[in-house]
Amino acid sequence: MDAIVDYDNLLEEEKQQGLLYIAEAILAAIGPVPFRDEPRLHLRFYDGFYQERALTRRAQAIATEIFGSFPCTIKLRDAERELAIRTSAEPAYSLISDPSKHLWYTFRPKGPSPNLRCKSPKTIGCKDANCPMDTVLSVFRRSGCTRAGCSLPSGSLIHQPQQKLVDTMMTADLVHLAHRGDKSIVVVSSDDDLWPAIQAVASTGAAVYHVHTRDRGTPSHYAAHVGSEYHEAKLTVRGAP
């Protein structure tokens, strides 16, 4: 069985437990029944792994941890016997359907939003003629350094990291697995953006094990569109709320 794992969607408390413990928690959430005929789980971890064409520090840390912890055997017990689940893992650098072509630029620093607004301190009651917040206002208005002759843009200092392509990459892989003929697929994420892909997979008749990573469940207006092939569970990791 293959598992599509949205690493960025995991809680920090879950990430701190390590990838092996997360694998154990995923198996515990699913339970032993789906593995009676095929005791195998392959985890693909998705995140913004490439800043331009270089692996991010997080990507390097994840790759190192996978190398040190997998493959391994994780045991699950049901009412009849103990199952030894062969567990492997990999970082998702490319599409399953096209593994030789890595998707670059999946982690990008995003500058200040053009819709962001900054008020003058004077308009909200500040009486200080030398208020340092005036400098902030000037930076926002100019979108860069206030010194004459300096072309340093504000986005080079103030930015928000974001991942790109990852949700659509997960969607493409989920649909590929379903149409490849996989009978059971695991999705580990609470991101609503993945729901169309989950619904598409369920419509093929494949069993979908949807493991939520946060304190929430699938909204009823989504769950109403799938039948008994959809199974919902919650990731519970020691130390997480």
Phi, psi and omega in degrees: 000139179258143180237126176264112188244118177277095185298321182294337182276350177289146174290153179301322179297329178285317179298323182296337179286340179099158186292324179295317179293324176297319177299317178297321180292323177297315179297319179296323180292321181285319183089169188281340189305312183294346186257005182296323181271331181220092183281067183218139175222126176245122183260132171244119182263128184248138176191177174281088190273338185243121168263109195057243181247013181250141177294136176289167177298320178298318180299318179295320180294318180295315180299319179296318180293320177297316180299324183275341187248342184231154358287159180206174176244127178243131185264136175234140179245132171250192184292339186256322187200175177259130180257137175257107185268117175287118188240127177232169183205158176202151170282140182273093178270340186215174176286147177300323182286346184215065191294340184279349184249103179290145176267109181278174172057037179271355174233121185223137172283127180255128179288180180303139180296139178294344179272356180289137183240149178225126181271154173289136178305328182295331183283349180242021170103002180286131181256357184280117181293338181250030182303124181296341179291343174298326178295319177300316179300317181296320179298317180295319183290325181268346185059034178178191183297144182271352180284139179298133177088351180264128182253014182295117182284151180296332181294341178284343179249319183252109180209161179240122178291142179212151175262145181233149177076348191293314181298318180288331175296316177296318179299313180299319181291321178298313180296321179298315180299318181295316182279348171285341178110008178298132183276336181219137181222141179253136174238121181248096181183153173244020182277119181299337181298340181274352186301317178305322179291319179298316179296320179296319179295315180298327182292342178278351182097355178288145176283128180248122176256103185263108183258113180282141181260356183229172184283072181201172176227180179286126177303144184299330181288344171270311184300336181295343184268000180236161182249214186290350178283350180261128181233131184248139180212173180233134177284122179239114183243137180304129179095344178273151181292000000 
